[in-house]
């Protein structure tokens, strides 16, 4: 899907950073099935683009993402006995979009402001670095209204652990940026827009110091730990390290270290 065809997202590349903005500000960037499809398409494009060093997620209009659009969810097609419910495929597709976001080879940074509930919380939990405004509202309030944020729950559990995730799912309360840091969802909590921008600048500068292939390999290994045996993870880790050491990127990095200068990708 061409970037110009996106109706609910804005995708811009600047200096190695892909700025992916949720763009339904009047609806607080609430998710529709069309937005989920566009998100998955955009992530597929970015995953294949080696010129992109970092993916930055933000929401237009002061909100990150207010979860599923209940107005859109209200128009439900009828289901037929003995057949799979037609609602299944579009909702399940959002899980695929989250999985693709979670496994992007590039570092993913999320700047969370305003509403970040349900699907918005799920996307934040799929980012590698999260910067949150102290006044943001995060949570899983869907059970209050008789349904659940089904596709985000595995990613929330992986992020913060089973115990805290069970608490959030049962209490259905929303919480602010400080609590998000305490839970491990975010790493930085900021009190103002200037503080967010300054923190983001420091984060991007730090990420640029990492060798792209090495960062990608480290991320892949971290993600593999939960789903493989210790021996399999260690085998893969050793093979990955050897592969990196054989590449020009690592050779240049080691040479730069020994010469006490910046490596090429950090200049």
C-alpha positions as CSV (number, residue, x, y, z in Angstrom):
1,X,0.0,0.0,0.0
2,X,1.6,3.3,-1.0
3,X,2.2,5.7,1.8
4,X,0.1,8.4,0.0
5,X,-2.9,6.0,0.3
6,X,-3.1,6.0,4.1
7,X,-6.2,7.7,5.3
8,X,-5.8,7.2,9.1
9,X,-2.0,7.3,9.4
10,X,0.8,9.7,8.5
11,X,4.1,8.2,7.6
12,X,7.1,10.4,7.2
13,X,10.8,9.6,7.1
14,X,13.3,12.2,8.4
15,X,17.0,11.6,9.1
16,X,16.6,7.8,9.5
17,X,13.5,8.1,11.8
18,X,10.1,6.9,10.5
19,X,7.5,9.1,12.1
20,X,4.3,7.0,12.2
21,X,1.4,9.1,13.4
22,X,-2.2,7.9,14.2
23,X,-4.3,10.5,12.4
24,X,-7.9,10.5,13.6
25,X,-7.6,13.3,16.0
26,X,-11.4,14.1,16.3
27,X,-11.9,10.5,17.4
28,X,-8.9,10.6,19.8
29,X,-7.2,8.3,17.2
30,X,-9.5,5.4,18.1
31,X,-9.0,2.3,16.0
32,X,-11.1,1.1,13.2
33,X,-10.6,-2.0,11.1
34,X,-9.4,0.2,8.3
35,X,-6.8,1.8,10.6
36,X,-5.6,-1.6,11.7
37,X,-5.1,-2.7,8.1
38,X,-3.2,0.5,7.3
39,X,-1.1,0.0,10.4
40,X,-0.1,-3.5,9.4
41,X,0.7,-2.3,5.9
42,X,2.8,0.6,7.1
43,X,4.8,-1.7,9.5
44,X,5.5,-4.2,6.6
45,X,7.0,-1.3,4.6
46,X,9.1,-0.1,7.5
47,X,10.4,-3.6,8.4
48,X,11.9,-3.9,4.9
49,X,13.5,-0.4,4.9
50,X,17.1,-0.6,6.1
51,X,17.4,3.2,5.8
52,X,15.0,3.5,8.8
53,X,17.0,3.4,12.0
54,X,14.1,4.1,14.4
55,X,10.3,4.0,14.3
56,X,8.5,6.7,16.3
57,X,4.8,6.3,17.2
58,X,2.7,9.3,18.1
59,X,-0.9,10.4,18.0
60,X,-2.2,13.5,16.3
61,X,-4.2,16.1,18.3
62,X,-2.9,15.3,21.8
63,X,-4.0,11.7,22.2
64,X,-2.0,8.5,21.5
65,X,-4.9,6.1,20.8
66,X,-8.2,5.7,22.6
67,X,-8.6,2.0,21.8
68,X,-11.3,0.6,19.6
69,X,-13.8,3.0,18.0
70,X,-17.1,2.0,19.6
71,X,-19.1,3.8,16.9
72,X,-17.4,1.7,14.3
73,X,-17.8,-1.4,16.5
74,X,-21.5,-0.8,16.8
75,X,-22.2,-1.7,13.1
76,X,-21.9,-5.5,13.5
77,X,-22.7,-7.8,10.5
78,X,-25.0,-10.6,11.3
79,X,-23.6,-14.1,12.2
80,X,-24.9,-17.4,10.8
81,X,-25.2,-20.6,12.8
82,X,-22.4,-23.0,12.0
83,X,-20.1,-20.5,10.4
84,X,-17.3,-18.5,11.9
85,X,-18.5,-15.1,13.1
86,X,-17.6,-12.4,10.5
87,X,-16.3,-10.2,13.4
88,X,-13.5,-12.7,14.1
89,X,-11.2,-11.9,11.2
90,X,-11.0,-8.1,11.6
91,X,-10.4,-8.3,15.3
92,X,-7.9,-11.1,15.0
93,X,-6.1,-9.1,12.3
94,X,-5.3,-6.4,14.9
95,X,-3.4,-9.1,16.8
96,X,-1.3,-9.7,13.7
97,X,-0.6,-5.9,13.5
98,X,0.5,-5.8,17.1
99,X,2.8,-8.9,16.5
100,X,4.4,-7.1,13.6
101,X,4.9,-4.0,15.6
102,X,6.3,-6.0,18.5
103,X,8.9,-7.7,16.2
104,X,9.9,-4.8,14.0
105,X,13.7,-5.1,13.5
106,X,14.2,-1.4,14.3
107,X,13.9,0.2,17.8
108,X,10.4,1.5,18.3
109,X,9.8,4.6,20.4
110,X,6.3,5.6,21.5
111,X,5.4,9.1,22.8
112,X,2.2,8.6,24.8
113,X,0.0,11.6,25.5
114,X,-3.7,11.9,26.3
115,X,-5.7,8.7,25.9
116,X,-3.8,5.4,25.6
117,X,-6.3,2.7,26.6
118,X,-7.1,-0.7,25.1
119,X,-5.4,-0.9,21.7
120,X,-3.4,2.2,22.6
121,X,-2.0,0.5,25.7
122,X,-1.2,-2.5,23.6
123,X,0.8,-0.6,21.1
124,X,2.7,1.2,23.9
125,X,3.6,-2.3,25.3
126,X,5.0,-3.3,21.9
127,X,7.4,-0.4,21.9
128,X,11.0,-0.6,23.0
129,X,11.1,2.8,24.6
130,X,8.1,4.7,25.9
131,X,8.0,8.4,26.8
132,X,4.7,9.3,28.6
133,X,3.1,12.5,29.7
134,X,2.3,12.5,33.4
135,X,-1.3,13.4,32.6
136,X,-1.8,10.6,30.1
137,X,-4.6,8.1,30.8
138,X,-3.7,4.4,30.2
139,X,-5.5,1.2,31.0
140,X,-7.9,-1.6,30.0
141,X,-11.3,-0.3,30.8
142,X,-13.2,-2.4,28.2
143,X,-14.7,-4.9,30.7
144,X,-16.7,-2.0,32.1
145,X,-18.6,-1.9,28.9
146,X,-19.0,-5.7,28.5
147,X,-16.1,-6.7,26.3
148,X,-12.3,-7.2,26.5
149,X,-9.2,-5.8,24.7
150,X,-8.5,-9.4,23.5
151,X,-5.5,-8.9,21.2
152,X,-3.5,-6.7,23.5
153,X,-3.6,-8.8,26.6
154,X,-0.7,-11.1,25.6
155,X,1.5,-8.1,24.9
156,X,0.6,-6.4,28.2
157,X,1.4,-9.6,30.1
158,X,4.8,-9.9,28.4
159,X,5.5,-6.3,29.3
160,X,4.5,-6.1,32.9
161,X,4.0,-9.7,34.1
162,X,0.9,-11.8,34.9
163,X,0.2,-10.3,38.3
164,X,0.0,-6.6,37.4
165,X,-1.8,-7.5,34.2
166,X,-4.4,-9.4,36.1
167,X,-4.9,-6.5,38.4
168,X,-5.3,-4.0,35.6
169,X,-7.8,-6.3,33.7
170,X,-9.9,-6.9,36.8
171,X,-9.9,-3.3,38.2
172,X,-10.4,-1.7,34.8
173,X,-9.0,1.5,36.1
174,X,-7.1,4.1,34.2
175,X,-3.8,5.4,35.4
176,X,-1.3,8.2,34.7
177,X,2.3,8.5,33.4
178,X,3.9,8.0,36.8
179,X,2.1,4.7,37.4
180,X,3.0,3.6,33.8
181,X,6.7,4.0,34.8
182,X,6.2,2.0,38.0
183,X,4.6,-0.8,36.1
184,X,7.4,-0.9,33.5
185,X,5.2,0.2,30.6
186,X,7.2,3.5,30.2
187,X,10.7,4.5,31.0
188,X,10.3,8.3,31.0
189,X,7.5,10.4,32.5
190,X,7.4,14.1,31.5
191,X,5.5,17.0,32.9
192,X,5.3,19.1,29.7
193,X,5.6,19.1,26.0
194,X,9.0,20.7,26.0
195,X,10.2,18.0,28.4
196,X,8.9,15.3,26.2
197,X,10.7,16.8,23.2
198,X,13.9,17.1,25.1
199,X,13.6,13.5,26.3
200,X,12.8,12.3,22.8
201,X,15.9,14.0,21.4
202,X,18.1,12.3,24.0
203,X,16.5,8.9,23.3
204,X,17.0,9.3,19.5
205,X,20.6,10.4,20.0
206,X,21.3,7.4,22.2
207,X,19.7,5.0,19.7
208,X,21.8,6.4,16.9
209,X,24.9,5.3,18.8
210,X,23.9,1.6,18.4
211,X,24.9,-0.4,15.3
212,X,21.6,-1.1,13.4
213,X,22.2,-4.8,12.8
214,X,23.4,-5.3,16.4
215,X,20.3,-3.6,17.8
216,X,18.1,-5.7,15.7
217,X,19.8,-8.9,16.7
218,X,19.7,-7.9,20.4
219,X,16.0,-7.2,20.2
220,X,15.3,-10.5,18.4
221,X,17.1,-12.4,21.1
222,X,15.3,-10.6,23.9
223,X,11.9,-11.5,22.3
224,X,12.9,-15.1,21.8
225,X,13.5,-15.8,25.5
226,X,9.9,-16.1,26.4
227,X,9.1,-18.7,23.7
228,X,12.1,-21.0,23.6
229,X,14.2,-23.2,25.9
230,X,17.3,-21.7,27.6
231,X,19.6,-23.9,25.5
232,X,17.8,-22.9,22.3
233,X,18.1,-19.2,23.2
234,X,21.8,-19.5,24.1
235,X,22.5,-21.4,20.9
236,X,20.8,-18.7,18.8
237,X,22.6,-16.0,20.8
238,X,26.0,-17.5,20.1
239,X,25.2,-18.0,16.4
240,X,23.9,-14.4,16.2
241,X,27.0,-13.0,17.8
242,X,29.3,-14.9,15.5
243,X,27.3,-13.7,12.5
244,X,27.6,-10.1,13.6
245,X,31.3,-10.4,14.3
246,X,31.8,-11.6,10.7
247,X,30.1,-8.4,9.3
248,X,31.8,-5.2,8.4
249,X,29.6,-3.3,10.8
250,X,31.1,-5.0,13.9
251,X,34.6,-4.8,12.5
252,X,34.1,-1.0,12.0
253,X,32.7,-0.7,15.6
254,X,35.6,-2.7,17.1
255,X,38.1,-0.6,15.2
256,X,36.5,2.6,16.3
257,X,36.5,1.4,20.0
258,X,40.2,0.6,19.8
259,X,40.9,3.9,18.1
260,X,38.8,5.7,20.7
261,X,36.5,7.4,18.2
262,X,32.9,7.2,17.2
263,X,31.8,4.3,15.0
264,X,30.6,5.3,11.5
265,X,26.9,5.1,12.3
266,X,27.2,7.5,15.3
267,X,29.0,10.3,13.4
